[in-house]
């Protein structure tokens, strides 16, 4: 391999490495957040909303079933 070929391949590798490092940094920012809401924070928020939604649905369902039972017992 001649010197110019080596320099060309080296510059290509350095360029590829810089792109890989930039991509990894963006992935890290998305996961950790680095001052902004990251994926972990968003997932925690979604879990809290989901548990609240299931609590509300079960409460309404229990109330409807209790009311239906009361109506059925009143008709019998």
KEVEX-152642 format. One record per residue (C-alpha): residue number from 0; x, y, z. Coordinates in steps of 0.5 Angstrom, whole numbers, plus 500, padded with zeros to 3 digits. Layout:
# KEVEX-152642
<atom NUM,<X,Y,Z>>
...
***
This chain:
# KEVEX-152642
<atom 0,<500,500,500>>
<atom 1,<503,507,498>>
<atom 2,<503,513,503>>
<atom 3,<497,517,499>>
<atom 4,<493,510,499>>
<atom 5,<494,510,507>>
<atom 6,<492,517,508>>
<atom 7,<486,516,504>>
<atom 8,<484,510,508>>
<atom 9,<486,514,514>>
<atom 10,<482,520,513>>
<atom 11,<476,515,511>>
<atom 12,<476,512,517>>
<atom 13,<477,518,521>>
<atom 14,<471,521,518>>
<atom 15,<467,514,519>>
<atom 16,<469,514,527>>
<atom 17,<467,522,527>>
<atom 18,<460,520,525>>
<atom 19,<459,514,529>>
<atom 20,<461,518,535>>
<atom 21,<456,523,533>>
<atom 22,<450,518,533>>
<atom 23,<452,515,539>>
<atom 24,<452,522,543>>
<atom 25,<445,523,540>>
<atom 26,<443,516,542>>
<atom 27,<445,518,549>>
<atom 28,<442,525,549>>
<atom 29,<435,521,547>>
<atom 30,<436,516,553>>
<atom 31,<439,520,559>>
<atom 32,<436,527,557>>
<atom 33,<442,531,558>>
<atom 34,<438,537,561>>
<atom 35,<431,536,557>>
<atom 36,<426,530,558>>
<atom 37,<429,524,555>>
<atom 38,<426,517,554>>
<atom 39,<427,514,561>>
<atom 40,<423,520,564>>
<atom 41,<418,520,558>>
<atom 42,<417,512,560>>
<atom 43,<416,514,567>>
<atom 44,<410,519,565>>
<atom 45,<407,514,561>>
<atom 46,<407,509,566>>
<atom 47,<404,514,571>>
<atom 48,<398,516,566>>
<atom 49,<397,509,565>>
<atom 50,<396,507,572>>
<atom 51,<392,513,573>>
<atom 52,<387,511,567>>
<atom 53,<386,503,569>>
<atom 54,<385,506,576>>
<atom 55,<379,510,573>>
<atom 56,<377,505,569>>
<atom 57,<376,500,575>>
<atom 58,<373,505,579>>
<atom 59,<367,507,574>>
<atom 60,<367,499,572>>
<atom 61,<365,497,580>>
<atom 62,<360,503,580>>
<atom 63,<357,501,574>>
<atom 64,<356,494,576>>
<atom 65,<354,496,583>>
<atom 66,<349,500,580>>
<atom 67,<347,494,576>>
<atom 68,<346,489,581>>
<atom 69,<342,494,585>>
<atom 70,<337,495,580>>
<atom 71,<337,488,578>>
<atom 72,<335,486,586>>
<atom 73,<330,492,586>>
<atom 74,<326,489,580>>
<atom 75,<326,482,583>>
***
